[in-house]
Amino acid sequence: MYLVPIAWLYIVLMMAVAEATHPTGTVLGAVITFVLYGLGPVALLVYLIGAPARRRAIKTAQAAELSKLTQLSKGDSVEPDASRHAPADPIPAVRKEA
């Protein structure tokens, strides 16, 4: 997947080197050439091409979280206090008097 962007960055790098070493070229022009013809378009292309994979990863994570929640709601979870002792809460629960 990354072969074409790497090849394009190499071509643009060679264009920038040619501009920087040309008698009428400047280093600033070479940097602008590299950024505007190379880094910008390649970054945008890689971001757009990677969007379906990111969306798939998000859906997978959400499905895993949903399955975990449904397992917990079915009662497949471990009992939180397996010792069967009374809770050591120093403040008793308040109840209405009848």
OpenMM code with the backbone's topology and positions (N, CA, C; nanometers):
from openmm import Vec3, app, unit

residues = "MET TYR LEU VAL PRO ILE ALA TRP LEU TYR ILE VAL LEU MET MET ALA VAL ALA GLU ALA THR HIS PRO THR GLY THR VAL LEU GLY ALA VAL ILE THR PHE VAL LEU TYR GLY LEU GLY PRO VAL ALA LEU LEU VAL TYR LEU ILE GLY ALA PRO ALA ARG ARG ARG ALA ILE LYS THR ALA GLN ALA ALA GLU LEU SER LYS LEU THR GLN LEU SER LYS GLY ASP SER VAL GLU PRO ASP ALA SER ARG HIS ALA PRO ALA ASP PRO ILE PRO ALA VAL ARG LYS GLU ALA".split()
positions = [
    Vec3(0.0818, -0.1186, 0.0000),
    Vec3(0.0000, 0.0000, 0.0000),
    Vec3(0.0869, 0.1260, 0.0000),
    Vec3(0.1985, 0.1197, 0.0674),
    Vec3(0.2810, 0.2392, 0.0817),
    Vec3(0.3882, 0.2517, -0.0271),
    Vec3(0.3902, 0.1606, -0.1212),
    Vec3(0.4929, 0.1650, -0.2253),
    Vec3(0.4771, 0.2878, -0.3156),
    Vec3(0.3566, 0.3173, -0.3575),
    Vec3(0.3331, 0.4316, -0.4463),
    Vec3(0.3631, 0.5645, -0.3754),
    Vec3(0.3173, 0.5865, -0.2516),
    Vec3(0.3532, 0.7121, -0.1847),
    Vec3(0.5040, 0.7277, -0.1631),
    Vec3(0.5716, 0.6190, -0.1297),
    Vec3(0.7171, 0.6272, -0.1110),
    Vec3(0.7848, 0.6612, -0.2432),
    Vec3(0.7400, 0.5988, -0.3514),
    Vec3(0.7988, 0.6279, -0.4826),
    Vec3(0.7727, 0.7733, -0.5225),
    Vec3(0.6516, 0.8220, -0.4964),
    Vec3(0.6211, 0.9604, -0.5305),
    Vec3(0.7048, 1.0573, -0.4479),
    Vec3(0.7241, 1.0287, -0.3199),
    Vec3(0.8084, 1.1149, -0.2367),
    Vec3(0.9529, 1.1148, -0.2862),
    Vec3(1.0004, 1.0003, -0.3357),
    Vec3(1.1350, 0.9948, -0.3927),
    Vec3(1.1444, 1.0829, -0.5169),
    Vec3(1.0450, 1.0766, -0.6036),
    Vec3(1.0453, 1.1588, -0.7248),
    Vec3(1.0429, 1.3068, -0.6882),
    Vec3(0.9592, 1.3429, -0.5936),
    Vec3(0.9493, 1.4832, -0.5535),
    Vec3(1.0783, 1.5282, -0.4850),
    Vec3(1.1400, 1.4393, -0.4095),
    Vec3(1.2684, 1.4730, -0.3477),
    Vec3(1.3733, 1.5001, -0.4547),
    Vec3(1.3742, 1.4200, -0.5587),
    Vec3(1.4692, 1.4437, -0.6678),
    Vec3(1.4378, 1.5749, -0.7406),
    Vec3(1.3094, 1.6089, -0.7541),
    Vec3(1.2726, 1.7379, -0.8134),
    Vec3(1.3225, 1.8523, -0.7262),
    Vec3(1.3106, 1.8375, -0.5956),
    Vec3(1.3559, 1.9416, -0.5040),
    Vec3(1.5074, 1.9546, -0.5062),
    Vec3(1.5771, 1.8439, -0.5120),
    Vec3(1.7241, 1.8482, -0.5201),
    Vec3(1.7662, 1.9145, -0.6501),
    Vec3(1.7001, 1.8831, -0.7594),
    Vec3(1.7327, 1.9453, -0.8875),
    Vec3(1.7075, 2.0951, -0.8827),
    Vec3(1.6002, 2.1359, -0.8163),
    Vec3(1.5729, 2.2790, -0.8059),
    Vec3(1.6742, 2.3485, -0.7164),
    Vec3(1.7143, 2.2826, -0.6093),
    Vec3(1.8098, 2.3451, -0.5169),
    Vec3(1.9482, 2.3569, -0.5784),
    Vec3(1.9879, 2.2616, -0.6629),
    Vec3(2.1222, 2.2640, -0.7217),
    Vec3(2.1286, 2.3382, -0.8546),
    Vec3(2.0146, 2.3774, -0.9088),
    Vec3(2.0139, 2.4527, -1.0348),
    Vec3(2.0690, 2.5932, -1.0089),
    Vec3(2.1404, 2.6492, -1.1062),
    Vec3(2.1987, 2.7834, -1.0839),
    Vec3(2.0949, 2.8916, -1.0531),
    Vec3(1.9760, 2.8818, -1.1078),
    Vec3(1.8741, 2.9837, -1.0793),
    Vec3(1.7757, 2.9388, -0.9720),
    Vec3(1.7931, 2.8192, -0.9181),
    Vec3(1.7014, 2.7675, -0.8166),
    Vec3(1.7439, 2.8094, -0.6763),
    Vec3(1.6526, 2.7989, -0.5838),
    Vec3(1.6805, 2.8331, -0.4444),
    Vec3(1.6416, 2.7158, -0.3540),
    Vec3(1.6964, 2.7171, -0.2342),
    Vec3(1.6626, 2.6136, -0.1371),
    Vec3(1.5176, 2.6320, -0.0898),
    Vec3(1.4749, 2.7563, -0.0767),
    Vec3(1.3364, 2.7817, -0.0381),
    Vec3(1.2407, 2.7257, -0.1432),
    Vec3(1.2716, 2.7444, -0.2689),
    Vec3(1.1891, 2.6879, -0.3759),
    Vec3(1.1881, 2.5358, -0.3712),
    Vec3(1.3026, 2.4760, -0.3358),
    Vec3(1.3093, 2.3309, -0.3249),
    Vec3(1.2224, 2.2813, -0.2097),
    Vec3(1.2255, 2.3524, -0.0981),
    Vec3(1.1436, 2.3126, 0.0170),
    Vec3(0.9957, 2.3270, -0.0170),
    Vec3(0.9595, 2.4357, -0.0814),
    Vec3(0.8199, 2.4555, -0.1201),
    Vec3(0.7753, 2.3485, -0.2193),
    Vec3(0.8620, 2.3147, -0.3131),
    Vec3(0.8307, 2.2090, -0.4087),
    Vec3(0.8068, 2.0775, -0.3367),
    Vec3(0.8941, 2.0440, -0.2410),
    Vec3(0.8805, 1.9172, -0.1702),
    Vec3(0.7525, 1.9137, -0.0869),
    Vec3(0.7207, 2.0231, -0.0219),
    Vec3(0.6023, 2.0244, 0.0649),
    Vec3(0.4740, 2.0258, -0.0187),
    Vec3(0.4675, 2.1107, -0.1213),
    Vec3(0.3429, 2.1255, -0.1968),
    Vec3(0.3193, 2.0147, -0.2999),
    Vec3(0.4267, 1.9587, -0.3551),
    Vec3(0.4095, 1.8497, -0.4516),
    Vec3(0.4230, 1.7120, -0.3877),
    Vec3(0.4849, 1.7067, -0.2702),
    Vec3(0.5130, 1.5768, -0.2098),
    Vec3(0.4362, 1.5498, -0.0824),
    Vec3(0.4749, 1.6170, 0.0248),
    Vec3(0.4179, 1.5854, 0.1557),
    Vec3(0.2678, 1.6116, 0.1648),
    Vec3(0.2228, 1.7236, 0.1145),
    Vec3(0.0803, 1.7562, 0.1234),
    Vec3(-0.0094, 1.6554, 0.0533),
    Vec3(0.0112, 1.6338, -0.0757),
    Vec3(-0.0752, 1.5384, -0.1462),
    Vec3(-0.0628, 1.3948, -0.0954),
    Vec3(0.0593, 1.3533, -0.0602),
    Vec3(0.0770, 1.2160, -0.0121),
    Vec3(0.0091, 1.1976, 0.1229),
    Vec3(0.0215, 1.2967, 0.2113),
    Vec3(-0.0441, 1.2865, 0.3415),
    Vec3(-0.1959, 1.2793, 0.3245),
    Vec3(-0.2508, 1.3609, 0.2374),
    Vec3(-0.3947, 1.3580, 0.2119),
    Vec3(-0.4370, 1.2238, 0.1524),
    Vec3(-0.3607, 1.1730, 0.0577),
    Vec3(-0.3929, 1.0456, -0.0059),
    Vec3(-0.3894, 0.9309, 0.0939),
    Vec3(-0.2851, 0.9247, 0.1760),
    Vec3(-0.2746, 0.8168, 0.2747),
    Vec3(-0.3880, 0.8273, 0.3770),
    Vec3(-0.4240, 0.9488, 0.4163),
    Vec3(-0.5342, 0.9674, 0.5111),
    Vec3(-0.6664, 0.9194, 0.4510),
    Vec3(-0.6932, 0.9552, 0.3260),
    Vec3(-0.8190, 0.9153, 0.2619),
    Vec3(-0.8243, 0.7655, 0.2352),
    Vec3(-0.7121, 0.7067, 0.1975),
    Vec3(-0.7104, 0.5631, 0.1707),
    Vec3(-0.7233, 0.4838, 0.3006),
    Vec3(-0.6739, 0.5378, 0.4112),
    Vec3(-0.6810, 0.4672, 0.5388),
    Vec3(-0.8129, 0.4821, 0.6109),
    Vec3(-0.9049, 0.5623, 0.5594),
    Vec3(-1.0331, 0.5861, 0.6266),
    Vec3(-1.1161, 0.4581, 0.6446),
    Vec3(-1.1295, 0.3717, 0.5442),
    Vec3(-1.2077, 0.2498, 0.5665),
    Vec3(-1.1482, 0.1589, 0.6739),
    Vec3(-1.0167, 0.1514, 0.6811),
    Vec3(-0.9539, 0.0676, 0.7838),
    Vec3(-0.9786, 0.1253, 0.9229),
    Vec3(-0.9729, 0.2581, 0.9355),
    Vec3(-1.0019, 0.3200, 1.0653),
    Vec3(-1.1469, 0.2970, 1.1048),
    Vec3(-1.2384, 0.3095, 1.0088),
    Vec3(-1.3806, 0.2876, 1.0359),
    Vec3(-1.4047, 0.1427, 1.0787),
    Vec3(-1.3387, 0.0487, 1.0125),
    Vec3(-1.3526, -0.0931, 1.0462),
    Vec3(-1.2988, -0.1205, 1.1871),
    Vec3(-1.1879, -0.0582, 1.2228),
    Vec3(-1.1309, -0.0774, 1.3567),
    Vec3(-1.2244, -0.0217, 1.4641),
    Vec3(-1.2872, 0.0910, 1.4370),
    Vec3(-1.3811, 0.1494, 1.5335),
    Vec3(-1.5022, 0.0579, 1.5508),
    Vec3(-1.5550, 0.0052, 1.4400),
    Vec3(-1.6702, -0.0854, 1.4493),
    Vec3(-1.6342, -0.2137, 1.5238),
    Vec3(-1.5138, -0.2658, 1.5027),
    Vec3(-1.4701, -0.3857, 1.5729),
    Vec3(-1.4602, -0.3603, 1.7222),
    Vec3(-1.4045, -0.2457, 1.7596),
    Vec3(-1.3930, -0.2114, 1.9015),
    Vec3(-1.5307, -0.1941, 1.9646),
    Vec3(-1.6230, -0.1312, 1.8929),
    Vec3(-1.7578, -0.1137, 1.9461),
    Vec3(-1.8294, -0.2474, 1.9600),
    Vec3(-1.8093, -0.3369, 1.8636),
    Vec3(-1.8730, -0.4686, 1.8716),
    Vec3(-1.8163, -0.5488, 1.9882),
    Vec3(-1.6865, -0.5377, 2.0124),
    Vec3(-1.6266, -0.6084, 2.1258),
    Vec3(-1.6797, -0.5538, 2.2575),
    Vec3(-1.6948, -0.4228, 2.2668),
    Vec3(-1.7483, -0.3628, 2.3883),
    Vec3(-1.8947, -0.4033, 2.4091),
    Vec3(-1.9721, -0.4071, 2.3007),
    Vec3(-2.1122, -0.4465, 2.3103),
    Vec3(-2.1252, -0.5921, 2.3536),
    Vec3(-2.0422, -0.6796, 2.2992),
    Vec3(-2.0495, -0.8206, 2.3385),
    Vec3(-2.0079, -0.8379, 2.4842),
    Vec3(-1.9126, -0.7592, 2.5292),
    Vec3(-1.8719, -0.7650, 2.6696),
    Vec3(-1.9862, -0.7206, 2.7603),
    Vec3(-2.0563, -0.6142, 2.7215),
    Vec3(-2.1688, -0.5656, 2.8016),
    Vec3(-2.2847, -0.6656, 2.8025),
    Vec3(-2.3111, -0.7303, 2.6909),
    Vec3(-2.4199, -0.8274, 2.6872),
    Vec3(-2.3861, -0.9507, 2.7692),
    Vec3(-2.2603, -0.9908, 2.7743),
    Vec3(-2.2213, -1.1030, 2.8589),
    Vec3(-2.2405, -1.0679, 3.0056),
    Vec3(-2.2065, -0.9446, 3.0415),
    Vec3(-2.2238, -0.9028, 3.1805),
    Vec3(-2.3714, -0.8948, 3.2176),
    Vec3(-2.4558, -0.8521, 3.1240),
    Vec3(-2.5976, -0.8387, 3.1547),
    Vec3(-2.6676, -0.9748, 3.1613),
    Vec3(-2.6132, -1.0767, 3.0971),
    Vec3(-2.6731, -1.2095, 3.1000),
    Vec3(-2.6475, -1.2813, 3.2326),
    Vec3(-2.5571, -1.2308, 3.3125),
    Vec3(-2.5273, -1.2949, 3.4392),
    Vec3(-2.4107, -1.3904, 3.4307),
    Vec3(-2.3342, -1.3855, 3.3263),
    Vec3(-2.2183, -1.4721, 3.3124),
    Vec3(-2.0991, -1.4215, 3.3929),
    Vec3(-2.1163, -1.3101, 3.4586),
    Vec3(-2.0037, -1.2519, 3.5298),
    Vec3(-1.9846, -1.3205, 3.6648),
    Vec3(-1.8727, -1.2969, 3.7234),
    Vec3(-1.8402, -1.3512, 3.8544),
    Vec3(-1.9128, -1.2693, 3.9598),
    Vec3(-1.9557, -1.3340, 4.0665),
    Vec3(-2.0229, -1.2635, 4.1742),
    Vec3(-1.9238, -1.1667, 4.2390),
    Vec3(-1.9616, -1.0420, 4.2599),
    Vec3(-1.8651, -0.9446, 4.3071),
    Vec3(-1.8101, -0.9732, 4.4462),
    Vec3(-1.8945, -1.0250, 4.5379),
    Vec3(-1.8484, -1.0545, 4.6727),
    Vec3(-1.8771, -1.2006, 4.7000),
    Vec3(-1.7796, -1.2862, 4.6796),
    Vec3(-1.8001, -1.4295, 4.6918),
    Vec3(-1.7845, -1.4787, 4.8355),
    Vec3(-1.7489, -1.3915, 4.9297),
    Vec3(-1.7258, -1.4365, 5.0676),
    Vec3(-1.8552, -1.4543, 5.1458),
    Vec3(-1.9639, -1.3974, 5.1018),
    Vec3(-2.0959, -1.4052, 5.1627),
    Vec3(-2.1002, -1.3461, 5.3043),
    Vec3(-2.0107, -1.2546, 5.3329),
    Vec3(-2.0135, -1.1815, 5.4587),
    Vec3(-2.0942, -1.0542, 5.4399),
    Vec3(-2.1399, -1.0021, 5.5532),
    Vec3(-2.2122, -0.8758, 5.5487),
    Vec3(-2.1153, -0.7649, 5.5084),
    Vec3(-2.1630, -0.6644, 5.4340),
    Vec3(-2.0724, -0.5569, 5.3949),
    Vec3(-2.0242, -0.4806, 5.5172),
    Vec3(-1.9016, -0.4385, 5.5127),
    Vec3(-1.8410, -0.3673, 5.6250),
    Vec3(-1.8636, -0.2183, 5.6107),
    Vec3(-1.9861, -0.1810, 5.5833),
    Vec3(-2.0179, -0.0404, 5.5659),
    Vec3(-2.0476, 0.0187, 5.7038),
    Vec3(-1.9732, 0.1210, 5.7487),
    Vec3(-1.9955, 0.1743, 5.8828),
    Vec3(-2.1270, 0.2502, 5.8966),
    Vec3(-2.1836, 0.2961, 5.7870),
    Vec3(-2.3091, 0.3708, 5.7919),
    Vec3(-2.4190, 0.2802, 5.7384),
    Vec3(-2.5161, 0.2459, 5.8221),
    Vec3(-2.6227, 0.1564, 5.7730),
    Vec3(-2.7154, 0.2293, 5.6756),
    Vec3(-2.7808, 0.1526, 5.5952),
    Vec3(-2.8752, 0.2094, 5.4992),
    Vec3(-2.9947, 0.2679, 5.5737),
    Vec3(-3.0482, 0.3775, 5.5255),
    Vec3(-3.1615, 0.4434, 5.5892),
    Vec3(-3.2885, 0.3887, 5.5260),
    Vec3(-3.3820, 0.3456, 5.6141),
    Vec3(-3.5086, 0.2931, 5.5662),
    Vec3(-3.6221, 0.3769, 5.6213),
    Vec3(-3.7336, 0.3756, 5.5496),
    Vec3(-3.8529, 0.4453, 5.5995),
    Vec3(-3.9138, 0.3651, 5.7123),
    Vec3(-3.9581, 0.4354, 5.8122),
    Vec3(-4.0268, 0.3669, 5.9212),
    Vec3(-4.1748, 0.3571, 5.8880),
    Vec3(-4.2315, 0.2457, 5.9176),
    Vec3(-4.3717, 0.2250, 5.8858),
    Vec3(-4.4659, 0.2758, 5.9890),
] * unit.nanometer
topology = app.Topology()
chain = topology.addChain("A")
for resn in residues:
    res = topology.addResidue(resn, chain)
    for name in ("N", "CA", "C"):
        topology.addAtom(name, app.Element.getBySymbol(name[0]), res)
